[in-house]
Amino acid sequence: MEISKYRYTGKDFKIKAAPTMVKDSAAELKKIKKQIQVNVKEIRDAQKMMYARRHYGVLVVFQAMDAAGKDSMISHIFAGVNPVGFKVANFKQPTSLELRHDYLWRVNRELPLRGDIGVFNRSYYEDVLVSRVHPEIILNSNLPEIHSLQDVDDHFFEKRYEDIREYEKYLSHNGYVVVKFFLHVSKEEQKNRFLSRINTPEKNWKFSAADIRERQYWDQYQEAYEKAINATATKENPWYVIPADDKWYSRLIVSDILTKQIKKLPLSYPTMTPEQEGELAKARQLLLDEDK
């Protein structure tokens, strides 16, 4: 699969021009599921080598509008990955404790260890997305020089974009691969998924009235995403904008991108020194001698 058409590294992202649908997966569903399984196995095998050496960590960031399929994406793509070396963190409204720290403090607490794969289901980008649509949130952070909504201006967010670019550069310099996905769903598809949650009893638990309230800010969120992606997409840490109206095809694209990114790492199992091989031989002999 050609993934470059989904990758953005500069300021050329136009959200209205980005497709939300590539193709309907129904006709090729069996083939698509089989390829996803192949990709999932490669991710699982790579994670084992990562865990054995502890040189590299992978941080996968998912951002999206509500009902774009983040949860199901995570459960399908990382099926079978050893939970010892895998974690998922969710970032919702900051707690009172988190608000008394810098906005990246809670993020650092959830970073995966080197050797692990970590997933951020929403992330530090919420601090330039939700807070851009609802700038009153920033007033609760008790930041110096922020005294009114007028202070939460373009300059304020430009500084945050700079923070994020430098933070991701810092992670890259410390052995982390940061892979950022924006699951791009259409307004019509979001509506259909909300209706499905309402009309299907076993999905009722997924529905939140807050989702409908936020839908009223659709255009503002689209603008916020466009600005954030353009400001934080770099050659070293690009954004991948994934058409998300068809869930299975979006899973195929994401799994393919992740597989290709992880394959770039020089992964292998540790080699044994002569001393270690000697210890293994002694241990083997002791085990065999137990039967005598």
Protein Blocks (a to p, Z undefined) as FASTA:
>chain_A
ZZklmpcfbfmbcfklpcfbfbdcklmmmmmmmmmmmmmmmmmmmmmmmmmnomaccddd
ddddehiommmmmmmmmgoiafklgccdddddddfklmmpcfklmmmmmpccehiacdde
hifklmmmmmmmmmmlmmmnopghiabfklmcfklmmmmmmmmmmmmmmmmmnopacddd
dddddfklmmmmmmmmmmmmklmmmpcfklmmmmmmmmmmmmmmmmmmmmmgcfklccdd
ddfkbmklmmmmmmmmmmmmmmmpccddddddfklmmmmmmmmmmmmmmmZZ
